[in-house]
């Protein structure tokens, strides 16, 4: 980082500890730790004062009754893991996800700001970020330059004042991700100005270039992109490396590409591990049942990656790339005291976790959680309108067909949409997007979502507007009413009964429950959807991306049904 975080009196005290006139708060003795610069295991002692390593080497400090001595004999110590590409709003919220991840060794997030940006004025968003900053966990943030959908008021939201305030925050270290990159290629000087502004602040620019050609990658590199996480094949990895990109390999609930990519990298003997990072890229809760960045490291170890390279891809490589290695990713003097203690280098799940000098885990048990933060600034979902029969009039000539979890294309509607209930012999369902303030609606049909889902309502969506899906107009209305009573959530209704639900009280899109409970709720929801014909991999991502115009081919948005390739509204939203 480019700003001091220790006051002069703190630094003077740290010097006194090194001089031997004062004692450290914690002494890690008999330590075998990974040195990120030397790329080897070092033996010695680690002295810690408050949140900082003040010495690492063979010397022993002054020890008093106030000094905690931790004997690390027989253990391996590695830097705290860094998740470089976090979407911390996938039903969970940043605090609950961080609390869960930290117990597994992931102690730093570089996080998407989109939900905070869309739902809050900057002052209120920054107050939440300032609260998160106080936790024994490290949060850094992105600055988005586009909404990745079609908003009614995008120009008012994304302007030089609002975006500039994010760029000027010292804990915002990345611009993007650039889902709206075609606008740059089309000559959008406003977005290019924001990129240049971010670059002058030392920020990295993250691309979003799935399937991009070599010339597109070259153009985007010239426009300012530094890295990309969208490689799906070894050829795409090589192409990005060739043009000087930092490459983040993805292992997510919709793109679990990491095992195959690492296998191919090793088979081709590409010596590029110093230029690679790994991410779970906003995976939904149940994907994290077996870990966060520890999960990625385990995939790398299982693929045959050298353990030192595997750990550095999840720590030092990220810190070095984002100019954070003066604080993170290195076990050495002056860095934050954020350490993972392992029983064995082949098992990345730590038995103890020290984050910013605070023990979160010891002897395989949680000893401290991250304190809850105040979400009252997030506007609650309070729906002050009811649905009527007129909302369930469907007169579109075509609907939206799911190709997979997230890709949707148009199709010609072949059923009678005046019926109150559709047959379960096909996979077409009613689809409504309704403004959370009740002003407008978009009505169509969706093919391939389910075969026997009667009523489904979700306030979890890309924009916080309401999604309704189902075979039965009556059950859809009932699901809406149940979701309204909850002030936000996801609900399945069948035969006048609630089959399952997830309560999302924070802004109508985020749970306040611990990850362990949320994972169980999501597993139940996905099982019930699968029982009703949902055959794709991740229904939560489907809900999120139905509005996302960075993916082909048609999307349902606040402006109406939108043709992504032609960049125009095919059928506008209707005022209610």
C-alpha positions as a printed NumPy array, in Angstrom:
array([[  0.   ,   0.   ,   0.   ],
       [  1.03 ,   3.612,  -0.42 ],
       [  0.128,   4.957,   2.997],
       [  1.44 ,   4.389,   6.558],
       [ -0.67 ,   2.274,   8.916],
       [  1.492,   2.446,  12.059],
       [  1.849,   5.631,  14.083],
       [  5.25 ,   6.928,  15.148],
       [  4.797,   5.814,  18.768],
       [  3.92 ,   2.293,  17.566],
       [  7.047,   2.126,  15.438],
       [  9.211,   3.395,  18.334],
       [  7.791,   0.639,  20.55 ],
       [  8.493,  -1.965,  17.848],
       [ 12.109,  -0.785,  17.661],
       [ 12.426,  -1.102,  21.446],
       [ 11.304,  -4.731,  21.176],
       [ 13.971,  -5.427,  18.546],
       [ 16.526,  -3.643,  20.743],
       [ 15.643,  -6.002,  23.607],
       [ 14.352,  -3.348,  26.025],
       [ 10.71 ,  -4.34 ,  25.581],
       [  9.121,  -7.751,  25.081],
       [  6.951,  -8.811,  22.111],
       [  3.304,  -9.675,  22.607],
       [  3.705, -13.075,  20.914],
       [  6.76 , -15.207,  20.278],
       [  6.425, -18.02 ,  17.741],
       [  9.367, -20.293,  18.589],
       [ 10.708, -23.304,  16.735],
       [  9.035, -21.99 ,  13.595],
       [  9.481, -23.57 ,  10.183],
       [  8.03 , -21.02 ,   7.805],
       [  7.793, -20.426,   4.092],
       [  9.88 , -17.476,   2.966],
       [  8.198, -16.097,  -0.137],
       [ 11.272, -14.358,  -1.564],
       [ 13.672, -17.246,  -1.066],
       [ 11.003, -19.807,  -2.012],
       [ 12.191, -22.143,   0.703],
       [ 11.38 , -23.219,   4.257],
       [ 13.252, -21.284,   6.961],
       [ 13.737, -22.205,  10.629],
       [ 13.726, -19.592,  13.374],
       [ 11.604, -17.441,  15.659],
       [  8.923, -14.871,  14.819],
       [  8.381, -11.887,  17.141],
       [  5.022, -10.124,  17.022],
       [  3.938,  -6.779,  18.485],
       [  0.229,  -6.126,  18.237],
       [ -0.581,  -6.741,  14.548],
       [  2.969,  -6.674,  13.132],
       [  5.928,  -8.999,  12.719],
       [  8.86 ,  -7.017,  14.15 ],
       [ 11.503,  -9.7  ,  13.677],
       [ 11.894, -13.083,  11.992],
       [ 15.153, -14.96 ,  12.354],
       [ 17.232, -17.004,  14.74 ],
       [ 17.399, -14.544,  17.66 ],
       [ 15.352, -14.883,  20.859],
       [ 13.678, -11.747,  22.305],
       [ 13.2  , -10.505,  25.841],
       [ 10.377, -12.577,  27.341],
       [  8.147, -11.387,  30.187],
       [  5.047, -12.788,  31.878],
       [  2.968, -10.838,  29.353],
       [  4.585, -12.543,  26.356],
       [  2.603, -15.393,  24.816],
       [  4.969, -18.144,  23.671],
       [  3.636, -20.434,  20.933],
       [  5.726, -23.502,  20.201],
       [  5.383, -24.308,  16.492],
       [  7.672, -27.337,  16.522],
       [  6.558, -29.917,  13.983],
       [  4.324, -27.448,  12.112],
       [  4.738, -25.565,   8.838],
       [  3.802, -21.872,   8.767],
       [  2.637, -20.112,   5.589],
       [  1.321, -16.608,   4.907],
       [ -2.415, -16.046,   5.304],
       [ -4.254, -16.865,   2.088],
       [ -5.57 , -14.086,  -0.155],
       [ -8.72 , -14.379,  -2.283],
       [ -7.977, -11.949,  -5.139],
       [-11.408, -11.896,  -6.789],
       [-14.272, -11.984,  -4.284],
       [-17.963, -11.299,  -4.926],
       [-18.92 , -11.196,  -1.229],
       [-22.667, -10.872,  -1.801],
       [-23.675, -14.343,  -3.042],
       [-26.471, -14.754,  -0.46 ],
       [-23.773, -14.429,   2.227],
       [-22.482, -11.   ,   3.235],
       [-18.836,  -9.851,   3.532],
       [-18.662, -10.387,   7.312],
       [-20.199, -13.86 ,   7.38 ],
       [-18.131, -15.052,   4.428],
       [-14.933, -13.62 ,   5.919],
       [-15.682, -15.22 ,   9.289],
       [-16.074, -18.603,   7.603],
       [-13.091, -18.207,   5.264],
       [-10.729, -17.046,   8.011],
       [-11.155, -20.291,   9.947],
       [ -9.805, -22.048,   6.858],
       [ -6.854, -19.698,   6.459],
       [ -8.198, -17.137,   3.976],
       [ -7.624, -13.873,   5.803],
       [ -7.65 , -11.282,   3.   ],
       [-10.352, -10.431,   0.446],
       [-10.085,  -8.215,  -2.635],
       [-13.788,  -7.597,  -3.041],
       [-16.378,  -6.485,  -5.568],
       [-18.115,  -3.234,  -4.614],
       [-21.087,  -3.524,  -7.002],
       [-23.864,  -4.181,  -4.475],
       [-22.647,  -1.434,  -2.156],
       [-22.371,   0.941,  -5.11 ],
       [-25.84 ,   0.185,  -6.498],
       [-27.719,   0.188,  -3.2  ],
       [-26.027,   2.896,  -1.129],
       [-24.759,   6.418,  -1.494],
       [-20.994,   6.416,  -1.135],
       [-20.894,   7.867,   2.38 ],
       [-23.004,   5.02 ,   3.741],
       [-21.117,   2.387,   1.759],
       [-17.819,   3.718,   3.08 ],
       [-19.07 ,   3.578,   6.672],
       [-19.733,  -0.175,   6.264],
       [-16.279,  -0.648,   4.743],
       [-14.724,   1.275,   7.638],
       [-16.455,  -1.079,  10.08 ],
       [-15.174,  -4.115,   8.209],
       [-11.677,  -2.639,   8.276],
       [-11.661,  -2.797,  12.097],
       [-12.001,  -6.588,  12.091],
       [ -8.965,  -8.904,  12.424],
       [ -9.259,  -9.567,   8.718],
       [ -8.005,  -7.611,   5.688],
       [-10.553,  -6.191,   3.251],
       [ -9.597,  -4.48 ,  -0.008],
       [-12.036,  -3.436,  -2.726],
       [-12.687,  -2.905,  -6.417],
       [-14.138,   0.161,  -8.105],
       [-16.689,  -0.839, -10.729],
       [-17.056,   1.26 , -13.881],
       [-20.323,  -0.27 , -15.135],
       [-23.354,  -2.111, -13.731],
       [-23.137,  -5.227, -15.979],
       [-26.829,  -4.798, -16.806],
       [-29.177,  -2.182, -18.323],
       [-30.294,   0.214, -15.581],
       [-32.893,   2.957, -15.801],
       [-30.49 ,   5.413, -14.146],
       [-26.983,   4.18 , -14.938],
       [-25.728,   7.616, -16.006],
       [-26.807,   9.116, -12.678],
       [-25.184,   6.308, -10.68 ],
       [-21.912,   6.005, -12.581],
       [-20.472,   9.5  , -12.871],
       [-17.073,  11.039, -12.283],
       [-17.925,  12.14 ,  -8.745],
       [-19.243,   8.798,  -7.465],
       [-16.698,   6.617,  -9.246],
       [-13.891,   9.053,  -8.421],
       [-14.658,   8.847,  -4.704],
       [-14.153,   5.079,  -4.845],
       [-10.917,   5.413,  -6.811],
       [ -9.569,   7.839,  -4.209],
       [-10.059,   5.457,  -1.274],
       [ -6.708,   3.869,  -0.296],
       [ -8.328,   0.459,   0.334],
       [ -9.683,   0.361,  -3.242],
       [ -6.857,  -1.271,  -5.192],
       [ -8.489,  -2.608,  -8.355],
       [-10.582,  -1.122, -11.147],
       [-13.213,  -3.296, -12.773],
       [-13.884,  -6.049, -13.405],
       [-14.438,  -4.763, -16.928],
       [-17.7  ,  -6.462, -17.881],
       [-18.476,  -3.389, -20.005],
       [-15.229,  -3.57 , -21.985],
       [-16.984,  -3.431, -25.414],
       [-17.85 ,   0.176, -24.562],
       [-14.141,   0.923, -24.297],
       [-13.482,  -0.576, -27.711],
       [-16.375,   1.48 , -29.067],
       [-14.748,   4.71 , -27.887],
       [-16.253,   5.346, -24.43 ],
       [-13.937,   8.129, -23.223],
       [-15.676,   8.387, -19.848],
       [-14.802,   4.826, -18.916],
       [-11.291,   5.242, -20.311],
       [-10.837,   8.341, -18.15 ],
       [-11.786,   6.317, -15.058],
       [ -9.272,   3.645, -16.036],
       [ -6.544,   6.233, -16.408],
       [ -7.522,   7.845, -13.11 ],
       [ -7.287,   4.448, -11.401],
       [ -3.903,   3.745, -12.982],
       [ -2.489,   7.033, -11.677],
       [ -3.481,   5.845,  -8.183],
       [ -1.456,   2.666,  -8.665],
       [ -4.527,   0.456,  -9.048],
       [ -4.651,  -2.678, -11.187],
       [ -7.346,  -3.075, -13.837],
       [ -9.051,  -6.464, -14.003],
       [-10.528,  -7.626, -17.29 ],
       [-13.478,  -9.87 , -18.005],
       [-12.64 , -11.328, -21.399],
       [-14.128, -14.819, -21.87 ],
       [-13.195, -16.199, -25.283],
       [-11.375, -13.007, -26.269],
       [ -9.293, -13.078, -29.427],
       [ -5.614, -12.231, -29.423],
       [ -6.3  ,  -8.807, -30.951],
       [ -8.984,  -8.056, -28.347],
       [ -6.523,  -8.913, -25.588],
       [ -3.916,  -6.668, -27.21 ],
       [ -6.385,  -3.778, -27.529],
       [ -7.526,  -4.126, -23.927],
       [ -3.936,  -4.281, -22.705],
       [ -3.268,  -0.976, -24.474],
       [ -6.398,   0.502, -22.886],
       [ -5.079,  -0.397, -19.44 ],
       [ -6.139,  -3.925, -18.468],
       [ -3.542,  -5.68 , -16.299],
       [ -5.085,  -9.053, -15.489],
       [ -7.875, -11.445, -16.394],
       [ -9.545, -14.427, -14.709],
       [-11.576, -15.806, -17.634],
       [ -9.2  , -18.415, -19.079],
       [-11.098, -21.636, -19.739],
       [ -8.421, -23.486, -21.73 ],
       [ -4.656, -23.768, -21.636],
       [ -4.502, -21.877, -24.941],
       [ -6.305, -18.94 , -23.319],
       [ -3.863, -18.993, -20.401],
       [ -0.903, -18.903, -22.792],
       [ -2.491, -16.136, -24.856],
       [ -2.867, -13.917, -21.792],
       [  0.655, -14.633, -20.601],
       [  1.956, -13.828, -24.084],
       [  0.398, -10.353, -23.917],
       [  1.708,  -9.64 , -20.43 ],
       [ -1.416, -10.255, -18.377],
       [ -1.465, -11.527, -14.835],
       [ -3.595, -14.674, -14.981],
       [ -5.977, -15.766, -12.241],
       [ -7.101, -19.376, -12.585],
       [-10.71 , -19.987, -11.625],
       [-12.249, -22.735,  -9.538],
       [-15.877, -21.747,  -9.069],
       [-19.339, -23.214,  -8.797],
       [-20.031, -22.521, -12.479],
       [-16.467, -22.725, -13.853],
       [-14.409, -25.338, -11.934],
       [-11.57 , -25.04 , -14.452],
       [ -8.589, -25.119, -12.093],
       [ -7.773, -28.878, -12.107],
       [ -7.632, -29.151, -15.888],
       [ -5.746, -25.885, -16.356],
       [ -3.078, -26.864, -13.838],
       [ -2.791, -30.341, -15.37 ],
       [ -2.192, -28.804, -18.804],
       [  0.285, -26.232, -17.454],
       [  2.321, -29.005, -15.876],
       [  2.14 , -31.256, -18.937],
       [  3.356, -28.428, -21.168],
       [  6.054, -27.554, -18.619],
       [  5.028, -23.897, -18.649],
       [  7.18 , -22.21 , -16.034],
       [  4.688, -19.477, -15.253],
       [  3.658, -20.13 , -11.657],
       [  5.127, -16.8  , -10.516],
       [  2.532, -15.111, -12.751],
       [ -0.505, -17.118, -11.622],
       [ -3.141, -16.588,  -8.954],
       [ -6.263, -18.586,  -8.058],
       [ -9.846, -17.619,  -7.208],
       [-13.23 , -19.104,  -6.34 ],
       [-14.783, -16.113,  -8.179],
       [-17.92 , -15.519,  -6.134],
       [-18.994, -19.126,  -5.759],
       [-22.313, -19.759,  -4.063],
       [-22.38 , -20.979,  -0.44 ],
       [-22.491, -24.759,  -0.818],
       [-19.438, -24.766,  -3.125],
       [-17.455, -23.669,  -0.067],
       [-18.442, -26.686,   2.025],
       [-14.862, -27.899,   1.637],
       [-13.045, -24.593,   1.704],
       [-12.155, -21.28 ,   0.114],
       [ -8.544, -20.617,  -0.922],
       [ -7.459, -23.721,   0.994],
       [ -9.663, -25.597,  -1.478],
       [ -7.784, -24.077,  -4.433],
       [ -4.431, -24.905,  -2.869],
       [ -5.547, -28.5  ,  -2.36 ],
       [ -6.563, -28.72 ,  -6.029],
       [ -3.089, -27.474,  -6.969],
       [ -1.375, -29.979,  -4.68 ],
       [ -3.509, -32.811,  -6.049],
       [ -2.607, -31.761,  -9.597],
       [  1.094, -32.135,  -8.796],
       [  2.049, -28.469,  -8.353],
       [  5.079, -27.998,  -6.108],
       [  3.755, -27.09 ,  -2.626],
       [  5.715, -23.841,  -2.463],
       [  4.239, -22.676,  -5.783],
       [  0.766, -23.754,  -4.636],
       [  0.958, -21.65 ,  -1.474],
       [  2.512, -18.637,  -3.2  ],
       [ -0.263, -18.574,  -5.829],
       [ -2.684, -18.013,  -2.941],
       [ -0.595, -15.47 ,  -1.047],
       [  2.63 , -13.819,  -2.236],
       [  1.782, -13.76 ,  -5.945],
       [ -1.403, -11.838,  -5.177],
       [  0.312,  -9.477,  -2.747],
       [  3.157,  -8.792,  -5.181],
       [  0.789,  -8.11 ,  -8.071],
       [ -1.372,  -5.69 ,  -6.077],
       [  1.639,  -3.938,  -4.48 ],
       [  0.681,  -5.313,  -1.057],
       [  3.785,  -7.384,  -0.312],
       [  4.973,  -4.793,   2.225],
       [  2.008,  -6.016,   4.328],
       [  0.844,  -9.398,   3.032],
       [  2.136, -12.631,   1.57 ],
       [  5.576, -12.597,   3.205],
       [  6.585, -13.889,   6.623],
       [  9.284, -11.335,   7.381],
       [  9.973,  -8.227,   9.407],
       [  7.493,  -5.377,   9.001],
       [  4.578,  -7.381,   7.62 ],
       [  1.19 ,  -7.939,   9.18 ],
       [  1.194, -10.86 ,  11.605],
       [ -1.123, -13.017,   9.504],
       [ -0.014, -16.637,   9.593],
       [ -1.449, -20.089,   8.96 ],
       [ -0.071, -23.016,  10.963],
       [ -0.239, -26.371,   9.177],
       [  0.22 , -29.909,  10.412],
       [  1.657, -30.783,   7.032],
       [  2.406, -28.875,   3.827],
       [  0.194, -31.338,   1.92 ],
       [ -2.847, -30.209,   3.925],
       [ -3.617, -26.487,   3.501],
       [ -6.38 , -26.423,   6.151],
       [ -4.666, -24.753,   9.122],
       [ -4.803, -26.005,  12.685],
       [ -4.173, -22.427,  13.855],
       [ -4.795, -19.037,  12.265],
       [ -3.303, -15.73 ,  13.371],
       [ -4.772, -12.721,  11.554],
       [ -3.376,  -9.232,  12.142],
       [ -1.944, -10.481,  15.438],
       [ -5.236, -11.985,  16.658],
       [ -5.747, -15.713,  17.135],
       [ -8.859, -16.837,  15.27 ],
       [ -8.144, -20.56 ,  15.484],
       [ -5.991, -22.752,  17.729],
       [ -5.543, -26.497,  18.046],
       [ -8.045, -27.052,  15.258],
       [-10.795, -25.118,  17.06 ],
       [-12.355, -21.697,  16.523],
       [-11.287, -19.378,  19.329],
       [-12.632, -16.107,  17.937],
       [-15.126, -15.088,  15.291],
       [-15.315, -11.838,  13.393],
       [-17.682,  -9.402,  15.058],
       [-20.937,  -8.614,  13.271],
       [-21.179,  -5.287,  11.488],
       [-24.084,  -2.863,  11.361],
       [-26.073,  -3.3  ,   8.145],
       [-28.745,  -0.714,   9.01 ],
       [-27.464,   1.594,   6.277],
       [-28.552,  -0.979,   3.707],
       [-32.076,   0.005,   2.606],
       [-34.505,  -2.736,   3.685],
       [-36.774,  -4.416,   1.18 ],
       [-40.227,  -3.197,   2.153],
       [-42.614,  -3.931,  -0.687],
       [-45.59 ,  -1.591,  -0.381],
       [-47.546,  -3.001,  -3.318],
       [-49.485,  -6.156,  -4.155],
       [-49.613,  -8.105,  -7.372],
       [-52.818,  -8.292,  -9.383],
       [-54.096, -10.537, -12.169],
       [-53.049,  -7.908, -14.703],
       [-49.392,  -8.473, -13.744],
       [-49.709, -12.034, -15.054],
       [-50.551, -11.171, -18.636],
       [-47.937, -12.617, -20.97 ],
       [-48.116, -11.48 , -24.587],
       [-44.497, -11.732, -25.785],
       [-43.937, -13.558, -29.112],
       [-40.723, -15.064, -27.806],
       [-39.233, -16.044, -24.489],
       [-35.821, -16.698, -22.957],
       [-34.262, -20.153, -23.241],
       [-31.481, -21.318, -20.942],
       [-28.508, -22.771, -22.822],
       [-26.723, -23.452, -19.53 ],
       [-26.614, -21.923, -16.044],
       [-25.926, -18.424, -17.343],
       [-26.246, -18.258, -21.144],
       [-29.735, -17.474, -22.471],
       [-31.077, -17.168, -26.012],
       [-34.464, -16.241, -27.511],
       [-37.033, -18.86 , -28.527],
       [-40.51 , -18.743, -30.047],
       [-43.255, -19.292, -27.467],
       [-45.496, -22.207, -28.4  ],
       [-47.901, -22.422, -25.455],
       [-51.102, -20.595, -24.536],
       [-50.01 , -17.924, -22.064],
       [-53.59 , -17.009, -21.127],
       [-53.857, -20.261, -19.143],
       [-53.476, -19.838, -15.386],
       [-51.288, -22.906, -15.226],
       [-48.849, -24.367, -17.728],
       [-48.481, -28.078, -18.411],
       [-45.703, -29.999, -16.672],
       [-45.046, -31.954, -19.854],
       [-42.647, -29.252, -21.097],
       [-39.955, -27.023, -19.571],
       [-41.515, -23.613, -20.23 ],
       [-42.454, -21.431, -17.246],
       [-43.783, -17.936, -16.672],
       [-41.126, -15.32 , -15.873],
       [-41.7  , -11.894, -14.298],
       [-39.192,  -9.222, -13.363],
       [-40.844,  -6.603, -11.137],
       [-39.398,  -3.331,  -9.943],
       [-38.736,  -3.467,  -6.183],
       [-40.663,  -0.177,  -5.96 ],
       [-43.581,  -1.574,  -7.945],
       [-43.326,   0.875, -10.852],
       [-42.753,  -1.449, -13.836],
       [-42.64 ,  -5.076, -14.901],
       [-41.216,  -7.287, -17.645],
       [-43.198, -10.441, -18.426],
       [-42.151, -13.331, -20.651],
       [-41.555, -17.078, -20.539],
       [-38.376, -18.936, -19.625],
       [-37.538, -22.317, -21.151],
       [-35.207, -24.79 , -19.493],
       [-35.421, -23.503, -15.913],
       [-37.746, -26.223, -14.568],
       [-40.551, -28.618, -15.522],
       [-42.732, -28.717, -12.402],
       [-41.864, -25.615, -10.379],
       [-45.225, -24.077,  -9.501],
       [-44.329, -20.863,  -7.71 ],
       [-40.941, -19.283,  -7.092],
       [-40.031, -15.775,  -5.903],
       [-36.615, -14.196,  -5.312],
       [-35.513, -10.766,  -4.191],
       [-31.949, -11.937,  -4.828],
       [-31.074, -10.664,  -8.301],
       [-28.472,  -8.569, -10.093],
       [-30.28 ,  -5.313,  -9.317],
       [-32.356,  -6.173,  -6.245],
       [-35.567,  -6.263,  -8.277],
       [-38.001,  -9.173,  -7.891],
       [-37.891, -12.359,  -9.979],
       [-40.939, -14.628, -10.211],
       [-40.861, -17.979, -12.031],
       [-43.376, -20.796, -12.182],
       [-45.994, -22.908, -13.89 ],
       [-48.867, -21.533, -11.828],
       [-49.8  , -17.869, -11.706],
       [-51.556, -18.45 ,  -8.389],
       [-48.501, -20.13 ,  -6.831],
       [-46.225, -17.397,  -8.154],
       [-48.402, -14.785,  -6.467],
       [-48.355, -16.794,  -3.232],
       [-44.566, -17.052,  -3.403],
       [-44.392, -13.279,  -3.873],
       [-46.616, -12.717,  -0.833],
       [-44.448, -14.997,   1.311],
       [-41.276, -13.264,   0.156],
       [-42.922,  -9.904,   0.908],
       [-43.717, -11.007,   4.481],
       [-40.055, -11.954,   4.946],
       [-38.871,  -8.531,   3.709],
       [-36.661, -10.341,   1.271],
       [-35.716, -13.861,   0.4  ],
       [-36.148, -16.832,  -1.917],
       [-39.336, -18.914,  -1.702],
       [-40.783, -22.021,  -3.383],
       [-44.555, -22.544,  -3.096],
       [-46.525, -25.605,  -4.162],
       [-50.114, -26.687,  -3.357],
       [-50.596, -23.563,  -1.207],
       [-47.611, -24.552,   0.97 ],
       [-44.129, -23.1  ,   1.35 ],
       [-41.757, -25.887,   0.284],
       [-38.588, -24.086,   1.355],
       [-37.261, -20.582,   1.788],
       [-34.108, -18.574,   2.474],
       [-34.536, -15.364,   4.446],
       [-32.468, -12.452,   3.065],
       [-33.083,  -9.562,   5.458],
       [-30.103,  -7.377,   4.48 ],
       [-31.379,  -5.265,   1.613],
       [-33.509,  -8.164,   0.386],
       [-30.441,  -9.902,  -1.051],
       [-28.135, -10.976,   1.777],
       [-28.447, -13.428,   4.638],
       [-27.342, -12.573,   8.164],
       [-26.864, -16.221,   9.145],
       [-23.487, -17.911,   9.631],
       [-22.164, -19.599,   6.506],
       [-22.64 , -23.066,   7.957],
       [-26.41 , -22.486,   8.313],
       [-26.697, -20.725,   4.965],
       [-24.932, -23.597,   3.204],
       [-27.541, -26.017,   4.535],
       [-30.388, -23.737,   3.413],
       [-28.931, -23.406,  -0.062],
       [-28.464, -27.171,  -0.369],
       [-32.163, -27.666,   0.457],
       [-33.208, -24.993,  -2.054],
       [-31.101, -26.489,  -4.842],
       [-32.389, -29.983,  -4.065],
       [-36.016, -28.824,  -4.253],
       [-35.341, -27.032,  -7.539],
       [-33.672, -30.15 ,  -8.939],
       [-36.689, -32.212,  -7.866],
       [-38.781, -29.881, -10.007],
       [-36.662, -30.159, -13.122],
       [-33.82 , -27.672, -12.707],
       [-30.974, -29.545, -14.409],
       [-28.2  , -26.969, -14.512],
       [-25.328, -26.586, -12.081],
       [-25.974, -23.459, -10.025],
       [-29.45 , -21.941,  -9.712],
       [-28.208, -19.001,  -7.631],
       [-25.979, -17.88 , -10.491],
       [-28.892, -18.263, -12.872],
       [-30.9  , -15.798, -10.78 ],
       [-27.976, -13.399, -10.659],
       [-27.181, -13.501, -14.369],
       [-30.68 , -13.378, -15.892],
       [-30.155,  -9.593, -16.003],
       [-26.438,  -9.542, -16.793],
       [-25.74 ,  -8.021, -20.183],
       [-22.079,  -9.045, -20.278],
       [-23.285, -12.503, -21.344],
       [-25.126, -13.522, -24.549],
       [-27.732, -13.444, -25.961],
       [-30.896, -11.958, -24.457],
       [-31.485, -10.685, -20.929],
       [-34.396,  -9.445, -18.868],
       [-33.467,  -5.982, -17.519],
       [-34.984,  -2.883, -15.949],
       [-35.383,  -1.46 , -19.441],
       [-37.046,  -4.592, -20.826],
       [-35.907,  -7.625, -22.782],
       [-32.472,  -6.713, -24.088],
       [-30.553,  -8.084, -27.083],
       [-26.947,  -8.185, -25.901],
       [-25.353,  -8.597, -29.32 ],
       [-27.364,  -5.802, -30.98 ],
       [-27.289,  -3.663, -27.825],
       [-30.938,  -2.7  , -27.997],
       [-34.18 ,  -3.217, -26.105],
       [-36.425,  -5.63 , -27.992],
       [-39.49 ,  -5.239, -25.77 ],
       [-39.58 ,  -2.44 , -23.198],
       [-40.634,  -2.788, -19.594],
       [-44.306,  -1.977, -18.976],
       [-45.428,   0.511, -16.362],
       [-47.727,  -1.044, -13.765]])
